[in-house]
């Protein structure tokens, strides 16, 4: 395994990938960070996100994403290069492999935003497998809570836009 030195502001995700936050890229609805995936002999830890959906977009390098959805019998491998992406729905297992010569740089885009506490992530020590009934119930609860949260955020934005359209139809207050 490669020895990793973190730069100021970087941290390790539960699966061992280096995370570099992007100032100003997040919102109440989404989070966007750079993930650095150095080459190594073994795969990064298999994990799942209970209640968020993640897009992995490759900026530089090559990486293989291994993913298994809740109803899939086995995981599938997706070789990704610059400009390619994969979406991982909630309650899916996910891991990464980089056996290439360079560190892969990816954008991780999550909806809803990724909790700083890692509360939505579980590392699976036994690899890609079907989720247990308890894990699926937990995912359903996290998805319900995510839906309530997103509904609230979108409702607040909608109310603000409606308020602006009612307060001044002339647009003079925006000049």
Steps between C-alpha positions, in 0.01 A plus 500: 500500500626846413585734784289812480588843630200728528528866411340769714119484467498144360364199686453128448155366416391181679607296194855644509467746210652846547234771497578860411207738561430765236424836658160630393401185307245366746148608578212394720405253224835365376862451593791494258854396592811380325591139571862393455542127439870405500607175333533199726498121478169444679155650450377783717248392766150402391246739645143611461311824535165443666308807387698695246572463131854557379638589160868417447646703213861432395705814444843337453646151501326165481290327763274197515176539695350178634132534584209282606144629519256370762335259255812405300623140539868602463712811476595648165827667405511832316836613359495879496734757348496879475155635415320179601266456794289253691198561722462293815148494647439479873526151657754387239845367583796682348877467492784622285811350347800684362782280375622762253814710514342822629259629760148524365323828570121486515213726596257349747162672473244395763130571540405578767824648626745261667487522881829604660446230762512220237166387648368392159797273421566143611817310413429135419793286612357195319504658153219550250198308624124519526393735776336354809138574585622730778727692259215536252267628774767749604541610135122545467496716815798708382334547159177610669693753708691617191172550316361709787819706513509558123128581492562762768798654319320511166186636666699783656658589165162489329349726765781752455454510123123534536550782750726685255245469219223640722694784658613676186391398154710782348839344588621849609625365834747273318684769301 
